[in-house]
Amino acid sequence: MKVAVYIRVSTLEQAEEGYSIGEQKDKLRKYCEIKDWTVVKEYVDPGRSGSNLNRPSIQQLIKDAPKGLYDAVLVYKLDRLSRSQKDTLYLIEDVFQKNDIHFVSLSENFDTSTAFGKAMIGILSVFAQLEREQIKERMTMGRIGRVKSGKVMEFNNPPFGYEVENDNYKVKPLQGAIVKKIYDMYLSGISISKIKETLNEEGHVGNPYSWSDTRLRYILSNPTYTGKIPYRGKIYEGRFTPLIDDDTFKKVQQELKERQVSTAKRFNMQLRPFQSKYMLSGILKCGYCGATLFVNSYVQPNGHRRLRYNCPSTYKSMQKAKKYAVKDPNCPFKLVYAEKLEPVVINEIKKLALHPDSIRKPKTIHHNGIDVAAVKKELASIKKQQQKLIDLYVISDDINIENISKKSADLKIQEEVLTKKLSQAVEPDNGKLINFQNLLAKSSDIDQLSYDEQKFIVKKLIKSIDVYNDDRIKINWNI
Ligand SMILES: [Zn+2]
């Protein structure tokens, strides 16, 4: 019988006993001698993984199969042929059996020319796959073992303030001091945007990029600075110098939570932390073709995340993947970075807040001769008087109940008259405009607010923004 021998070894296995190319060759040759088979060709894939068929010699073996060069393929172990169930079955059934080629694996004493061998094909393939899963699992366990023993993940970008040295984090003196300064400033009551401003005004020392709220927030909530290693949702004890003590870190986490709550109170808004992360996402339109800009973020090697917006019309892979998003394949839009565009938008809001005259005034329309705004004002005043009466009744012991009852009844009648009047008037739609103006009035210091606050205001005040090249924008206000 003419036999083709196939030998594979991965880079990792090369060092392991019993897996070297020489040893595999040796065992296979001896086996052929005993069986009185002739080795016609040796196919060797050194340093190749068995997880796919992207190996030169296995490809040659497949090519040679229909040529009648060999009657059987011999391997040392089934996983030498492939570590994938799919590929193993493909090779045995579609390549070998189709060409009347037997397949023999030495270690498993497995021969497809026998009935037993045929039955074993499926089973062994399953085991080959299982083995692969186990390798993956072992690798994961290895990583967890690594962090458990206090070693940092070397492939991680070290957080700002640290560098990697000898498998561990080492404090960078300048950057480390800045981290401490950020924590100190925050705990002394300074807002994140104010810290950002200060650091950037100082020339963002030690940091190649200007500071952003997101980055500062990330630094303020990263447990690594207390000497811990966060990994897969758990926190492990590290073996490197902490920059922040546990107590300070805890206080900052508490403060972050509280300030978020007060933000919510100030604007009477519900903070949904996982909704719409970015200030401008969804409201930007390409000024040239009208398509909605899409956002993508990428993490730079230093761990700093940058956001950019682009027009789907100009994005080649997008033209293929999402044809419907493309409005004009010749669109001249150039991508824009969020960190450049956001301040431009914030500045426009500030300008409008300081000069609100440019917005139209709420209309006072007299429907059926009724001044709706005036009636509403009166009603509100009656409600206030009623509440005052109730308060008075609750806190005073020697109050004349009769007197109160009379006053209360008077108010009640006035209220009914006014409510009836109001129901006869058709109200002009000023609600939206009034809401807009109220929020705008609170927004004159928008550039001093936190990212979340700014985001909230932007989404409320702005319907959409047409974006042109060189950071030129046209805002469509939500009125
Ligand atoms: Zn466009």
Residues whose N, C-alpha, C, O or C-beta is under 5 A from the ligand:
A	BS01	ZN	C286 Y288 C289 G290 A291 C311 S313 C331 F333
